[in-house]
Amino acid sequence: MATNMRRRQLDLLVLFLLAFLHPVTAVTNQTISSLVSQVPSCAMPCLLTGLEDGGCKLTSVPVLTDCLCTNITLQAELSACVQKKCFFTDQTRSATLQRDICEAYPKESRAREARVIAICLSVITFPVVLLRCISRWMVTQRLWWDDWMVVFSTVLLATMAGVQIAGTDIGFGLHYWNVDPRQSVRLIQLFYAGQQLYILVQVFAKISILLFFSRVFASARWFQVAIRCFIGVLVVHGVVYLFLVVFECTPVSSTWDLADPNRSCSNLAAIAYSGALFSIVEDLAILALPIPEIIQLELSVRKRFALALLFSLGIFACATSMIRLKFIIMFSASLDVTWDNVDIVIWSLIELFCAILCASLPALRPLLRSLGAKFGLTSRGSAAVPLRKSMMNYGNDRFREISDFTPSTDITMSPVGPKSGDIRGPLPSAVLKTFSSTSGHNESIGFPELTAGWQTTTLWSHVAHTMRPQ
């Protein structure tokens, strides 16, 4: 029994050594002349000039491979020269030959870096979106338009992260000359799909933030008009750039079929530059949009800190857009696309994950307050209240929400002033009569016009005091 086990282990060892040494033996058995004869004629000047500049001697195949396959700079120069001078079919032949020659040598790879970042960002962001939906459902028993936009963005973002991870399995993260030419078509198709997913996720995530603003600052009419105009701009932006990316090359199949003689492509660098600039401008506008309304709020230090934290995340998301643009400019003329594009794809993912986090974190507050009350973690000054189903006011805007929480500042952040009598809700008649008697308004009108400067927090505190049993 022991003898059979040892014999089996020896057989496996021999098979392993044969498999490992086969590429080296196959190349070693060739002569310099046989290798040179396999080089396409268009690539021959590149090879001779590159080997001479790199100090590589043609005395034997092992000497040549030791010089060529350990010199990344030389390989990059050879690859760039061949891409400029040869058609795609000849490029493929040259790349296959170089890959076979250097098969046994270690290769630089950023595949693990790209894969780990995509997985880590997913682990952080996707649970936050799930908690957002749970929080909203506990409060309202339904998801609103901003919630659905985030959910849709998250599904698309998960697909985009999956595309990146799938790409790392077939060559994304390797130097271009080390990628298996047989995988080039699939790799380009994945990158092509990733470009379109990036545009869709970006647009839907930003629309979600704007719809959330629309419900939070529901009383300011100018704000509602600005939100609708901004959403229109985002939709137009998304449609135009999606069209430009889908038809970046004609016919469309030539986007990944680089050997197509009828291939004609637009200026991809110009599309990338303008798209990134538009994205940065949109980020800055979204950050600035609620500032006039926020300035009017009377918030505690704790809430100001939370708001500053949220805006910091938004500023970071904007910064990631700028960093992404920097890498797009740096690598727009790169001929090592599978290596250099790693930075662009990584920062694109970071930008999108930050956008979805910005859209989701504010909606978690009711859930966190409820959990804080359950475990006794909420301070006395900001005691959490049980989550109840909200009463929704549709009116002319289906995105507005008025909550029936007992004193809670999670309802809205709009100041209640003389021009904000549009806020209505089915409050108990006793409360309405109380306000009617003090303001001269009929209870059928809803809330009376209050003195300027009153905040929603003050209003609901008064309502709670009125309804409290004596």
C-alpha positions in Angstrom: 0.0 0.0 0.0 2.8 2.4 0.9 4.7 1.5 -2.3 1.7 2.3 -4.5 1.3 5.6 -2.7 4.9 6.6 -3.3 4.7 5.6 -6.9 1.6 7.7 -7.4 3.4 10.7 -5.8 6.4 10.3 -8.1 4.2 10.1 -11.1 2.4 13.4 -10.1 5.8 15.0 -9.6 7.1 14.0 -13.0 3.9 15.3 -14.7 4.3 18.6 -12.8 7.9 19.0 -13.9 7.0 18.2 -17.5 4.2 20.7 -17.6 6.4 23.4 -16.0 9.5 22.8 -18.1 7.7 22.4 -21.4 7.6 26.1 -22.4 11.3 26.5 -21.6 12.3 23.4 -23.4 10.2 24.3 -26.5 11.8 27.7 -26.7 15.3 26.5 -25.9 15.2 23.9 -28.6 14.6 26.6 -31.2 17.4 28.6 -32.8 17.7 32.4 -33.1 17.0 32.2 -36.8 13.8 30.1 -36.3 12.5 32.6 -33.8 13.4 35.6 -36.0 11.6 34.0 -38.9 8.3 34.0 -37.0 8.5 37.8 -36.4 6.1 39.7 -38.8 8.0 41.9 -41.3 6.4 45.1 -39.9 7.7 44.3 -36.4 11.3 43.4 -37.5 12.7 47.0 -37.3 11.1 47.3 -33.8 12.8 44.1 -32.7 16.2 44.8 -34.1 16.3 48.4 -32.7 14.9 47.4 -29.4 17.3 44.5 -28.8 20.2 46.7 -29.8 19.1 49.6 -27.4 18.5 47.0 -24.6 21.9 45.5 -25.0 20.5 42.0 -25.7 22.8 39.6 -27.6 21.6 37.1 -30.2 24.1 34.5 -29.3 21.5 32.0 -28.1 17.9 31.7 -27.2 18.4 31.5 -23.4 20.6 34.6 -23.4 18.0 36.5 -25.5 15.1 35.5 -23.3 17.0 36.4 -20.1 17.6 39.8 -21.5 14.2 40.5 -23.0 11.8 38.9 -20.5 13.3 40.5 -17.4 13.4 44.1 -18.9 9.9 45.7 -18.6 11.0 48.9 -20.2 12.3 47.0 -23.3 9.1 45.0 -23.6 7.0 48.2 -23.3 9.1 49.9 -26.1 8.8 46.8 -28.4 5.0 46.6 -27.8 4.4 50.3 -28.4 6.5 50.2 -31.6 4.6 47.1 -33.0 1.2 48.7 -32.2 2.2 51.8 -34.2 3.7 50.0 -37.2 1.6 46.8 -37.6 -2.0 46.0 -38.3 -3.9 44.1 -35.6 -3.4 40.6 -37.1 0.4 41.2 -37.1 0.3 42.7 -33.6 -1.4 39.5 -32.5 1.3 37.3 -34.0 4.0 39.3 -32.4 2.3 39.3 -29.0 1.8 35.5 -29.2 5.5 35.0 -30.0 6.7 37.3 -27.2 4.3 35.6 -24.8 5.6 32.1 -25.7 9.2 33.2 -25.3 8.6 34.7 -21.9 6.1 32.1 -20.6 8.3 30.8 -17.8 9.2 34.3 -16.5 7.3 36.1 -13.7 5.0 38.9 -14.8 3.9 42.1 -13.1 0.1 42.1 -12.4 -2.3 44.6 -10.8 -5.2 42.1 -11.1 -5.3 41.4 -7.4 -5.3 45.1 -6.5 -8.3 45.8 -8.9 -10.1 42.7 -7.6 -9.6 43.5 -3.9 -10.7 47.1 -4.2 -13.9 46.1 -6.1 -14.8 43.5 -3.4 -14.0 45.8 -0.5 -16.1 48.6 -1.8 -19.0 46.2 -2.5 -18.8 44.8 1.1 -19.0 48.4 2.5 -21.7 49.9 0.2 -24.2 47.1 -0.6 -25.1 46.5 3.1 -25.6 50.3 3.6 -28.1 50.3 0.7 -29.9 47.3 2.2 -30.2 49.0 5.6 -31.4 52.2 3.8 -34.3 50.2 2.3 -35.1 48.5 5.6 -35.1 51.9 7.4 -37.4 53.4 4.8 -39.7 50.4 4.8 -40.0 50.5 8.6 -41.0 54.1 8.5 -43.2 54.3 5.5 -44.0 50.7 4.5 -42.9 51.6 1.0 -39.9 52.7 -1.1 -39.9 56.2 -2.7 -38.5 57.3 -6.0 -35.1 58.2 -4.5 -34.9 54.7 -2.9 -35.7 53.0 -6.2 -33.1 55.0 -8.0 -30.5 54.0 -5.4 -31.5 50.3 -5.7 -31.3 50.5 -9.5 -27.9 52.2 -9.3 -26.6 49.6 -6.8 -27.7 46.7 -9.1 -25.9 48.4 -12.0 -22.8 49.1 -9.8 -22.7 45.4 -8.7 -22.7 44.5 -12.4 -19.9 46.9 -13.1 -17.8 45.5 -10.2 -18.5 42.0 -11.5 -17.3 43.1 -14.9 -14.0 44.4 -13.4 -13.5 41.2 -11.4 -14.2 39.1 -14.5 -11.7 41.2 -16.5 -8.9 40.5 -14.0 -9.3 36.7 -14.7 -8.5 37.2 -18.4 -5.8 39.8 -18.4 -7.0 43.1 -17.0 -4.2 44.3 -14.7 -1.4 42.7 -16.8 0.9 44.5 -19.2 -0.6 44.6 -22.6 2.1 42.4 -24.1 1.5 39.7 -21.5 -2.3 39.4 -22.2 -3.3 36.2 -24.1 -4.3 37.5 -27.6 -7.2 35.0 -27.6 -8.8 36.9 -24.7 -8.4 40.3 -26.3 -11.9 40.4 -27.8 -13.6 39.4 -24.6 -11.5 41.9 -22.6 -12.4 44.8 -24.8 -16.1 43.8 -24.7 -16.0 43.9 -20.9 -14.4 47.3 -20.9 -17.0 48.5 -23.4 -19.8 47.3 -21.1 -18.1 48.9 -18.1 -18.1 52.3 -19.8 -21.8 52.2 -20.4 -22.5 51.0 -16.8 -20.4 53.8 -15.4 -22.6 56.4 -17.2 -25.9 54.8 -16.0 -24.8 54.4 -12.4 -23.5 58.0 -12.2 -26.7 59.5 -13.6 -29.1 57.4 -11.4 -27.1 57.9 -8.2 -27.1 61.7 -8.7 -30.9 61.7 -9.5 -31.5 59.8 -6.3 -29.6 62.5 -4.3 -31.7 65.2 -6.0 -35.0 63.4 -5.3 -34.0 63.0 -1.7 -33.3 66.8 -1.5 -36.7 67.4 -3.1 -38.4 65.6 -0.2 -36.3 67.0 2.5 -36.6 70.7 1.4 -40.2 70.3 0.2 -41.4 73.8 1.1 -39.0 75.9 -1.0 -40.6 76.4 -4.5 -37.4 77.7 -6.1 -35.6 74.6 -4.8 -38.2 72.3 -6.4 -37.9 74.0 -9.7 -34.1 73.9 -9.6 -34.3 70.1 -8.7 -36.5 69.4 -11.7 -34.2 71.4 -14.1 -31.1 69.6 -12.7 -32.7 66.2 -13.2 -33.5 67.2 -16.8 -29.8 68.1 -17.3 -28.7 64.8 -15.9 -31.0 62.8 -18.1 -29.8 64.7 -21.2 -26.2 64.2 -20.1 -26.7 60.5 -19.6 -28.5 60.0 -23.0 -25.9 62.0 -25.0 -22.8 60.3 -23.5 -24.4 56.9 -23.6 -25.0 57.4 -27.3 -21.4 58.6 -27.8 -19.9 55.6 -26.0 -22.2 53.0 -27.7 -21.3 54.3 -31.1 -17.7 55.3 -30.3 -16.7 53.1 -33.3 -18.6 52.2 -36.4 -19.6 49.6 -37.2 -20.3 48.9 -33.5 -18.7 45.4 -33.7 -15.4 47.1 -34.7 -15.1 48.4 -31.1 -13.8 45.0 -30.2 -12.9 43.6 -33.6 -9.8 45.7 -34.2 -9.0 43.8 -37.4 -12.1 45.2 -39.2 -10.8 47.1 -42.2 -13.9 49.4 -42.1 -13.3 50.4 -38.5 -13.7 54.1 -37.8 -13.7 55.6 -34.3 -14.4 59.0 -32.9 -12.1 61.0 -30.6 -12.4 58.8 -27.5 -10.1 61.1 -25.5 -12.3 64.1 -26.1 -15.4 62.1 -25.0 -13.6 61.0 -21.8 -12.3 64.5 -21.0 -15.7 66.3 -21.5 -17.6 63.6 -19.6 -15.3 63.8 -16.6 -15.5 67.6 -16.6 -19.3 67.6 -16.8 -19.3 65.1 -13.9 -17.2 67.4 -11.7 -19.4 70.4 -12.4 -22.5 68.4 -11.5 -20.9 67.2 -8.3 -20.1 70.8 -7.2 -23.6 71.9 -8.2 -25.2 69.2 -6.1 -23.1 70.1 -3.1 -23.9 73.8 -3.4 -27.7 73.4 -4.1 -29.0 72.8 -0.6 -26.6 75.3 1.1 -29.1 78.2 1.1 -31.8 76.1 2.7 -29.4 74.6 5.3 -28.1 78.0 6.4 -31.7 78.8 7.6 -31.8 75.8 9.9 -31.4 76.0 13.6 -29.4 72.8 14.3 -27.6 71.5 17.4 -23.9 71.1 17.3 -24.3 67.4 17.1 -26.5 67.7 14.0 -24.2 70.3 12.4 -21.3 67.8 12.9 -23.3 65.0 11.2 -24.2 67.3 8.3 -20.6 68.4 7.9 -19.6 64.7 7.9 -22.1 64.0 5.1 -20.8 67.0 3.1 -17.3 65.8 3.6 -18.2 62.5 1.9 -19.7 64.5 -0.9 -16.6 66.6 -1.3 -14.5 63.4 -1.3 -16.7 62.0 -4.1 -16.1 65.2 -6.0 -12.4 64.8 -5.4 -12.4 61.3 -6.8 -13.9 62.6 -10.0 -11.0 65.0 -10.2 -8.4 62.3 -9.6 -10.1 60.1 -12.2 -9.8 63.0 -14.7 -6.1 63.3 -13.9 -5.5 59.6 -14.7 -7.6 59.9 -17.9 -5.3 62.8 -19.0 -2.2 60.9 -18.0 -3.1 57.7 -19.9 -5.1 59.0 -22.8 -2.3 58.1 -25.2 -1.2 54.9 -23.4 -0.4 51.8 -25.4 -0.3 49.6 -22.3 -4.1 49.9 -21.8 -4.7 46.8 -19.7 -2.2 48.1 -17.1 -2.7 51.8 -17.1 -6.5 51.7 -17.2 -6.5 50.0 -13.8 -6.2 53.4 -12.1 -9.0 54.9 -14.1 -11.4 52.0 -13.4 -10.5 51.9 -9.7 -11.2 55.6 -9.2 -14.4 55.3 -11.3 -15.6 52.7 -8.9 -14.6 54.7 -5.8 -16.5 57.7 -7.2 -19.7 55.7 -7.8 -19.6 54.0 -4.4 -19.1 57.3 -2.7 -22.1 58.7 -4.6 -24.3 55.9 -3.5 -23.1 56.2 0.1 -23.9 59.9 0.0 -27.4 59.1 -1.2 -28.0 56.4 1.4 -26.5 57.5 4.7 -29.1 60.2 5.6 -31.9 57.7 5.2 -30.4 55.5 7.9 -31.0 57.9 10.7 -34.5 56.6 11.7 -33.2 53.1 11.9 -30.1 54.1 13.9 -32.2 56.2 16.3 -34.6 53.3 16.9 -31.6 50.9 17.5 -30.1 53.5 19.8 -33.2 53.6 21.9 -33.4 49.8 22.0 -29.9 49.4 23.3 -29.9 52.6 25.4 -27.3 54.4 23.3 -29.3 57.5 22.6 -28.6 60.6 24.6 -31.4 62.1 26.7 -31.4 65.3 24.6 -32.2 63.5 21.4 -34.2 60.6 22.6 -35.2 58.3 19.7 -38.8 57.4 19.1 -40.3 54.3 17.7 -40.6 54.0 14.0 -44.1 54.5 12.7 -45.6 54.5 9.3 -45.5 58.0 7.9 -48.4 59.9 6.4 -47.6 61.0 2.9 -48.8 64.2 1.3 -49.0 63.9 -2.4 -50.4 67.3 -3.5 -48.5 68.5 -6.6 -45.3 66.7 -5.6 -45.3 63.0 -5.0 -41.9 63.1 -3.4 -42.8 65.1 -0.3 -43.1 63.3 3.0 -44.7 64.5 6.3 -44.1 62.1 9.2 -46.4 61.6 12.1 -43.5 60.9 14.5 -43.8 62.3 18.0 -41.3 65.1 18.2 -38.7 64.2 15.6 -36.4 66.2 13.5 -36.3 63.5 10.8 -39.4 64.8 9.1 -37.9 67.7 7.0 -35.2 70.3 7.2 -37.2 73.1 5.7 -37.8 76.2 7.7 -41.5 76.9 8.4 -42.3 80.5 7.6 -45.0 82.7 6.2 -44.5 81.3 2.8 -44.5 77.7 3.7 -48.1 77.1 4.5 -48.2 74.5 1.8 -47.2 71.8 4.2 -50.4 69.9 5.2 -51.1 66.7 7.0 -54.1 64.9 8.6 -53.4 66.0 12.2 -55.9 65.6 14.9 -58.6 68.2 14.9 -57.8 69.3 18.5 -54.3 70.3 17.3 -55.7 72.2 14.3 -58.2 74.0 16.4 -55.4 75.0 18.8 -53.5 76.6 15.9 -56.6 78.0 14.3 -57.6 79.9 17.5 -54.2 81.5 17.7 -53.7 82.4 14.1 -57.2 83.1 12.8 -57.1 80.3 10.2 -59.8 77.8 9.5 -58.7 74.2 10.3 -59.6 73.0 6.8 -56.7 75.0 5.5 -54.2 72.8 7.3 -51.3 74.3 9.1 -51.5 78.1 9.7 -48.9 80.5 8.6 -46.4 80.7 11.4 -44.0 83.4 12.4 -40.9 83.5 10.2 -37.9 81.8 11.8 -39.9 78.9 13.3 -38.4 75.6 12.4 -40.1 72.3 11.9 -38.6 71.0 15.1 -40.3 73.8 17.0 -43.6 73.1 15.4 -43.6 69.4 16.2 -42.4 70.0 19.8 -45.4 72.3 20.2 -47.7 69.6 18.7 -46.3 67.0 21.0 -46.8 69.2 24.0 -50.4 69.9 23.0 -51.2 66.2 22.6 -49.5 65.1 25.8 -52.0 63.9 28.4 -52.2 66.4 31.3 
